[in-house]
Amino acid sequence: MNANSIAGRSRSFGGCATCRNRHMKCDEARPTCSMCKNAGVVCNGYEKSIFFDFEAAPQAGSLRFRRPLLTEKERQSMSVWLTSSVPSRTVLRNLYRIDEESEAVPTSHAVQISRGPFGAFRLGSTAASAISPLQNSPKPGELLPTDNSSDLADMLPIFDQPFYSFESTDSPDSQDLVQPSFNQPQQGGFPSNLDIFDAMLGSNRFEEIFDDVPAPEESPFINAQPSHTFHFPPSSFSQINPSNSNDPNDLALSFGSAVPSDAVFLLKHYQSNVLPILTPFRHSKTPWHVLFVPHVKNCLAALTLGESIDNASFCAFYGILAISAFSIGGMTQNSMWLDQGGVYKQKAREHARSMLQTAYDVPKAAKYKSVLMALLTMVQISIVTGNRDQTECYFLEAEKLIRLNGLKRRKSRKVRLLHHCYAFERILYESTMIGTSDTSQRNHVRKAIQSSGLAHSQDSLSFCLSSWRDLSQDMMRVKGQEEGENDLHLQYPGIWKGTLHPEIFGIPEPWLLLLSLVIRLAREREGLTQDGRTETLSAKEFLNRAKAIEVYIESMRTNRQTPENSVGTNLEHILDALQHALSIYFYRRIYDIDSAMLQHRVETIRDCLLRCDCVGSEQMYGSARLVWPAFIAASEADSLELQSSFSQWFEVSAQRSGLRLFSDTLENLQRIWAHKRNSHGMSVSWIDTMESAVAS
């Protein structure tokens, strides 16, 4: 075999699941491959893929396959049933009527392709005028009507006694779920496929089976300023009824889980409007683009195809929809979408509760990545909706999962991305946590982790100081892979070349490491140590460590090198704001200096916010990453002018994003400023104000 023939060979990545698991070459025949048939094994089919209209089109020349909903035998049976269900004497009449009505519609009028078998024909002119899509658009959570109006009786005939209807359950835990309710009082149970088809065949009317009430047309979401008009799609729960049967001889028409008809619309808004707020990068290689969004799309595809998915996937699915609905509701001040966000959030919480009950079972009920993505999604919901209690709850559950199931495993790139997302958000959360860290929930999680042996954890469980002496030397120490991956909360100084924080957030890991060290030193100062430690640092040792951290913070700020592609972008201004905010945080938490000495840094951060606003006037890329430095700086602002500037930034950000993260932070700042005005000249920090609020 010559070199050219070897170079010309290529491995196929589109084989069936069975051949790929067996590492066999697959001929990729549809619906089942010949290799599995010849080997006498079950062919598990091909990977599902749904192409969304707002995604980039596939490359020219690339192959795309559609996965059939029914097996070959089922489709043959369906074809036989279709041809036999129409009496031969009425075939031409039905086809002529459909064709005549389609041609009668003027070309200037909008039409709907929803007539005839599989909705393949247009509605007639009477159909187009009989119902207005805008007037009959259901609100979020409502159902499409199942009854017949008199105006549609001639156009859309249905059964005199429909064999099913849709109702909402009475259970408080699932009051927003839509379940099929079948009107068969004699049997009182779920109708079989044969019963359904018997009812259809008994009608002897072809159009009765396939004609349906036309759904309102979906209007695309307009990506514009909040003052512009939003055109919303229908937000009902549509029943997708693909086959769930494993028997190829079964004619499948099972009624699966309710799929939100606004899911694609909300997913599009999340991808185009919410994600830019989370990342300063404008590319599509962030963890949200490569992990969370594809995961939610796969969940939607599975639901659409009638497949069962686990609670972790359901949790992430409804969580993303909730965030998107909250964002739309906040941008438009539309209570309908805020209520729908609450519905989806409650669904996500219920699935999260069920997921956590089986998260550590063997064999596992869901993949590790799916469970961690679900928990991080719940963290994100809690953060953007301003619920600190739920935020801490999901943070602790995520830490427990990572330490028990994540650190001991061989970590793929995707797992490391998720661990970095957790660590970044957790360290920021701990920096503004008020009150004792010795809560019952933390103690419970700590005991559960400690009882497992902690064989793979490199850091402590409660942000304690490590035993470093010379910070300048320790910061230059190169960490090994195991230490770098398993030092979850960045307790030990050093350089880890495999870090992904710059790639995900555009922030160098030394900045996050120094913030972690400041948090630990502040807790040492306040006596909030855990893990059974009784010794404390002496005053001399405490001051030596504080001085070492201070020197390194200043040297990092003055010697910072901004990447060339970040000059003049939001990322450059975000880095400036973060480094000045770290200095403010250090001086207030460790030295507790007067806020008057920090006003020049406060002004610098205010200017960074304004420059970011100018750079991203349409979409403030990475504005969520500015909340922490903006809060730290604004809480120390003494003049009314500075306070007004910060207020305006938070108000504009809240309007553009629709997320309560910005408005709730502004409310906290307003309480801090009011406390400052009532302090009679005393230097009051945000910690004093928040502790007073917690105590009251």
N, C-alpha and C positions, 0 to 999 in steps of 0.2 A: 504494500500500500504506500503510495507516494505521499509527500508532504502536502501537496495541494488537495488531495482528497481528504486528508485528516483535517486540514484547515477549513474545508467546506462543510464539515459535519457540525450540526447544531443540536443541542438538547431541547426537547420540547417541554414546556412548562404548562401545557394546557391539558394534560391527561386527566383521566378520571381519578377520583380519590383513592380507589383501591389500587390501581397501578402505581400511583405515586407513593403510597405507603409500602407497597411491595418492591419499590425501586425497579419496576418493569417498564419497558417501553410500551406506550399505549397508542393504539391506532386512532383513538379519539372518535370512534364511530358514535352516532347518536341513534336512539337515546341511551343505549348501553354499548360498551366497547366489545369488540370481538375477542380481545385477549382474555377478558374475564369470562366470557361465555365459553371459550375453548378450555380454559383452566377449571371451569366448574365452580367459580367463586361468584359471590354477589358483587355486582358493579354498583358502587355507591354514588355514581353520577358525577357531575361536574360542578365546579364552584359557581355559586349564584352570583349574578352581577346585574345591577340595575343602573342604567345610565341616566343621570339627571340632566335636565335641559339647561341648567345654569353652569354645568361643568364644561371644561375645555373639550372640544371634539377630539376623538381619537386620531392618532396619526394616520396619514394616508398610507394605504397598503396593509394596515394592521387588521388582523382578523378579529371579529366579534361574533359570539354565539349567543343565541337566546336559549335559555333553559326551558324546555317544555313543561307545562304544568301537569300534563297527563302523560301516562305511558302510551306506547304504541297501541296496545290493545284497547286502552281506554279511549283513545282518539278514534280508533276504528269503530268502536261501539257507539261513540257519540255521533259519528258520521251516519252510521246506520240508523240511529234513532232520529237524527235530524231529517233525513229523507223520508223515513216512514211516518213521522209525526204530522206531516202536511198532507192532507188528502189530495190526490192527484188532480181532482177537479178544481181545486182552489189555488194551485201553484201559480198559474199565469195571472190570476186575478190579484194575488198578493204582490207579485213582482211588478205588475203594471201599476198598481196603486202607489207603491213606494216610489217607482220611477217618475210617475206623473206629479206627485207632490214635490219631489226634489227639483224637477225642472220648473215648477211653478214659482219657486222662490226667486225673487229678483236678485241679481248679482250684487246689488248695493246693500242688501240686507245681510246681517250676520245670521249664520245658521249653526245648528248643533248636529254633530254626527253621533246620533244616539238612537237610531231607528233600525229595526230589523235584527237579525241574528248577530250577536256580538256587537251591536251598536254600529254597524258598518254603513248605515245610510243616513242621509240628512232628514231632519224633521221638515214637514211641510210648512207652508206659510201660516196655516191656522195654528200649527204647533208653536211656531215662533212667537205668535202674538197672544197665545193663550196664557202664557206665564212669563212674568218678568224676572229675569235672574236677579236683578238688584232688589226688587221688592220682596222676593221670597228667599233671599240669602239667609241661612240660619245663623244664629249667633254662636259664639264658641261654646262647645259642649252640647248643642242641640242636635237633634236627629233630622235627617231628611224625612219629609212626610211619607207615611205609608198608606194613608187613606186616599181615596179618589175624590177629586173635586168634580163637580158637574161639568166644568169647562173642559176637562180633560177626558171625559167619559168616552167620547167618540174617537178622540185622537189616540189615547193610551189605554185601551181596554185591559183590565186585569181580572183576576178571579173574583167571582161574587163573594166567596168566602176564602180570603187569603190564608195560606197554610202557615204563615209565620208573621210575626210583627216584632218590633223592637221596643223594649222597655228598659228603664234603668232599675237596678236592684235597690232593695230597701236597706241593705246592710250599711251601717255607718262607715265601715272600713272601705267599702267599695261603692259609695254612693254616686261616684262620678264615672264608674265603669258601665259600659253598655253591654248587655248580655242578650242573646236571642231568647225570645219567649214564644213558644209555639202554641197555636190555638188548636189543641186537640184534646178536648176535655174527656173524651172516652178513654184515650190511652194515657194521657197525663205525662208522657215522657218525651224523650228526644225522638223525632221521627227518623226512620231509617231512610237510606238513599232510595230504596225501592218505593217507599211511601211517597217521597217527594216527586219521583218521576211518574208514579202512577197518577198523582194529582195533575201533573203537567199533561200527560198523555190523555187524560180524561177530558181535557178542555176542548180538544180537537180544533184548537185555534192557534196557528203558528205565532202570530204577533203577540198573543197574550203572554207567552213565555219569555220573550226576549225584549219586548218594549218596556221601558221604565220611565219613571218621572225624570225629566231632564234636570240635571244638577246645574246650579248656577255656575257661570263661567268664572274662572279664576283670573284675577288681575294681578300682574306682577307687582312686587313691592318696589316702590319708587325710592331709590337711594338718594335722599335729599335732606335738606335741613328740616328740623321739626316743624317749622312754620308752613312747610309745603303739605300737600294733600297726600294721604296714604290711601291706597286702594287695597282692601283686604279680600282675601279669598274666603270661600265658605269654610267654616270651622266646625263642621259636624264630625261625628264618628261614623265612618262608612264601613260597612261590613264587606270584607274581602273573603270570598268563599272558594279558595282553591282546594285541591285534594289533600287530605291528610292520611289517606288510606295507604297501607303498605301492600295491599292485595292488588295486583295488576288487573284482576278481573272485576274489581269493584268499579262501578261508575261513581266517580267522586263528585260530590257536591256538598261537602261538610261546611258548616258555618263556624269559622275560626274566630279568633280574638278580634275585638274592635280595633281598627286602625284609625288614628286621627287623620281626618282628611286635610288638616292644616299642617301636617308634619313636614312636608316638603317645603312649604312656604316658611315655616319657622326655622327649619334647618338652613334655608337659604339666607334668612336674616341673620342667623347666628354666624354663618360663615362669612358673610359680606359686611356685617356691621358690628358684631360683638367681638369677633376674633381680633380685628385690628386694635381694639382697646387693650387687649391682653398682651400684645407683643409689639415691640418697636420695629420689628422687621416687616418688610413688605413682600417677602417671598412666602411660598406655601410649603415650607419644610419644617415648621415648628411642630412640637408634639401635638398641638391641637389639630393641625392639618393632617398629620400622618398617623395619628392614633385615635383621637376622640371622634372626629368627624367621620372617618371611614368606619369606625366601630358602630356609630349610630346609623349610618347608611346600611350597614350589613343587617342591623336589627330591623330596620324598616323593610329591607328586602325579604328577610325571613318572615316577618309578619305578613307581608303582602303575598308571599308564596305559601302561607298557611303552616309554616314550620314553627315548632315550639322553641322558645329561647329561655334561658335561665333568668333568675331574679336579678343577677348582677347586670346583665345586658338590658333588662327592662328598666332598672334603676338609672343607668346612664342615659338611656333613650329618653325617658320622661324628664330626667334632670336637664338635659340640653334643651328640650322643648320648653321647660319652665323658664329657664334663663332667657331664652329668646322672647317668650311671651311677656315676661316682666319688662324686658327692654322696650318692646313695641308699646306696651301700656304706658311706660314712663315717658317715652318720646312723644306720644300723642295724647297723654292724659286720658286714655280710654279705659274706663273701669272694666269693660268687657274683657280686654286682654289681661288686665291685672288679675281678674277673677280666674281666667283660664290658666294663668301662670300658677295661681294657688292650687288649682285642681291638679295640674301636672306635678307640682312640687309634692303634694300629698301622695300622689301615686308613687313618685320616686321614693319617698320616705317609707311607704309600706313595703315596697320591694327591697329597699335597703335593710329593713328589719328582718325580712325573711331571708335575705342573702346572708346576713351576719350569723343567723342561727345554724347555717351549714357551711360557713366559710372555712372551717378547720376540719371538716369531715374527711375521712379516708374510705373509699375513693372520693376525690373532690367533686363537688357539685358544679363548680364553675372554674374557669381558668384563673390563674393568679392575676394576670394582666386585667382581665375583665372586672374582677372584684376591686382591684386597686383603682382602676379608672372610675368605677361607680363611686367609691369613697371620695376620690378627688373631685368628681362632679358635684357630690353633695357638699363638699367643702366650698366649692365655688359658688353654689347656690346660697349657702349660708353667708358667705362674705358679701356677695352683691346685694343680698336682701337685708344685711345689717343685723343678723341674729348671731351674737357672739356665743351664746350657750350651745347652739347647735354646731357652730364652727369648731369649738373645742371638742365636742363629742366626736365629730367625724375625724378631726385631727388625731385624737387619741386612738380611735379604731384603726386609722391608717397606719399609725406608728406600730401598733400591736401586730397588724398583719405583716408589715415589712420586716419587723424584727423576728417574728416567729416563722414566716414562710418565705421571706424575700432575701434576707442576707445570707442564708445558707445555700442558696441555689447559685448555679452558674448564670450570670446575668447577661442577657442579650442587650443589644443597644436599646430596644424598646423598653425593657424593664429599667434600665439605667435612666432613660428619659423620664419615666414616671417617678422614680426615686428622687431625681433632681427637682421635679415640679413640687413634690411633697416638701422636700427640705427647704426650698426657697420660701414657700408660703408659710411654713411652720416657724421658721426663724423670724420672719417679719411679724407674725402673730405674737410670738413670745416677747418681742421687744416692746409691745404696747399692752401686754397683759397686766391688769391691775389686780392687786390683792394677792393672797397666798396661793402658792402652787400646790399646797397640800390638801387637795380636795379629795372627796371620797371616790370620784370617778378616776382620778389620776392614781390614787392608791390601788384601786382595783386593777387597772391596766398594768401598773408597775409590778404587782404581785403575780399577775398572770405571765408576764414576760420573764420575771426572775425565776419562777418555778420551772421554766423551760430550760434553764441552764445558761442562757445568754452566751452560748459558745461562740457566736459569730459577731456579736455587737462589739464595736471598738470604743464607743463613747458611752457616757453615763445616761441615765434616764431622766435627769432633772436639771440639765444645763449647769453642771458643776464645773469648777475650774480644773484643768489638768495640771500636771506638775512641771510645766515648762519654767525655765529660769531666764535664759537669754532669748528674748523674742526675736531679735534681729537675726540670730543664727538659726533658730528653729523655723523661722519663716522661709529660710532658704533650703531647708531639708526636703529631700524628694521622698514623697510617700510611695509605698508600694501599691500594687493593685488592690490587694485585700484590704489594706488600711484605708485607701482612698474610697473604695466602694462601700465599706462598712462603717466608716466614721460618719454616721448618718446626719448628726447635727453639727458637724464641723467643730469638734472639741479640741483637736490637736493641730497646732500650727504646722505648716508645711506646704509644699507644692505638689499638686497632683496633676500630672499631665493629661490624664484621661477625663478631666472635669468637663461637663457639658453646660455649665451655667452661662458662659459667654455665648454659646451657640443657641441656647433657649431664650435667655433674657437679655443678652448683650451686656451682661454685668460680669466683671472678673471675679473669680472665686475669692481672692484675697479680701475684697470688700465685704463679702458675706461672712468670711471667716472672722474678720475684725469685729463685725457687728455681733457675731456669736460670742466672741471673747468679752465684749463690753457687757452683754446681757449676763454672762456668767459672773463677771467681776461685780456688777451692780447687785446681783443676788447675794454674793458673798458679803457685800457691804451692808445689805439689809437683813442678813441672817436668814435668807430663804433657801438654805441648802437642804438637800434631801439625801436619799440613798444611805441613811444611817450614819452619815458623817457627823462627828461631834467637834472636831478641831476646826478652828478658824484661822485665817491669816493674821499675823501680827500687823500692827500699823505700818511698820517699816516695809515689810514685804508687800503689803497692799499698795503702798505708794510707789514702790519700785515697779510693780506690775502696771499700775496705772500710767506711770511715766513712759514705760516701754510701749504700751498701746498708743498713747498720745503721739509719741515720736513717729511711730510707724504709720498712723493715720495721716499725719501731715506730710510725711515723705511720699506716701502713695498718692496723695492729692497733687503735690507739686511735680511729681515725676510721672504722672499718668500719661500714657501714650494712646491717643485716640486712633483707632483704625482709619485708614485713608477713606474708605467708603462710608464712614460715619460722620465725617466732617460736615458741619452745616445741617445735619439731620436731627430728628428728634432724639436719636440715640445719644448723640454728643451732649445735648442739653440734659437728658435724663441722667447721664453719668455725672455731670457737674452737680446737678441737684442732689443726687444720692450722696456724693462725697462730702458736700457741705452739710447735708443733713446728718451724716454720721458724726461729724465734728460737733454739731449742736447737741446731738443725742449723748455723746460721750461727756461733754462738759456739764450737762445738766444732770445726768444720772450718776456720774462718778464724783465730780468736784462740786456740783450744785452751785455754779457761779451765777452771778446776777445776769438776768436776761438782757440788760442794757449793753453788756459786753459782747453780745451775739447778734446785734441788730444788722451789722454789715453782712453777716452770713445769711440772715433772713432776707435781706434785700436781694442778695445774689440769687437765692433760690426763687424768689418772686420773679426776677428777670428771666430765669431759665424757663419758668412756666409760660411767661409771655412769649418767649422765643419759640417754644414748642407750639403755642397756639398759632403763631404766624406760619410756621413750617407746615403744619397739618390743618389748614383751615376747614377742609371738608371732613376729614376723619383724623382724629387725634390719635395717631399710632402710638401705642404704648402708654396711653394716659392713665391706665390702671396702675402702672409702675410708678407714677408720679404722686399717687395718693399718700404713700408713706412719707416721702420728703416734704410734700406740701403740708401735711398735718404737723410734722415735727417743727417745721419753720413757722407755720402760721400760729401755732400755740405759743410761740415766744414773741410774736409780733406785738410791739407796744403801741405804735401809732395807729390812729384811726385810718390813715391812708393805706398803710400796709394791710391792715385787717380788711379794708374794703376791697383791695386788689385780690386777696386770697378768696374772699367771699364770691367775687365775680367769677373767678376761675372755677370754683366748685359748682356754682350755679350753671355756668355754661356747659361744663362737663356733664352735669346731671341731665341737662336738656338734650345734649347730643347723644348720650349713651342710653338714657332712660333707666339707668341702674341706681338703686338706692344707696349704693356704696358711697357715692359722692354727696348726696343730700344728707345722709346720716352723719357723715364725717363733718359736714358743715354745721349741723346741729350741735355736735360735740364741741366744735370750735367756738360756737357762739356762747355756750355755757362756760367755756374756759375764759373767754374774753370778759364775760360778765363777772366772773369770779375775780379776775384781775382788777377790774374797775372798783370792786368792793373790798379790795385788800388794803386800801389806805396806804399805798406806796410800798408795800412789802412785795418782794420778788416771789411770785407764785408760779409754779410750773404746772404743766398739764397733768402731771401725776397727782399733785395735791387736789386738783379739781375732780379728777375721775375717782380718786379714793373717797372724796367726800360724797360724791354721787352714789358710789357703791355702798358706803356706810349708811346713807340715808334710805 
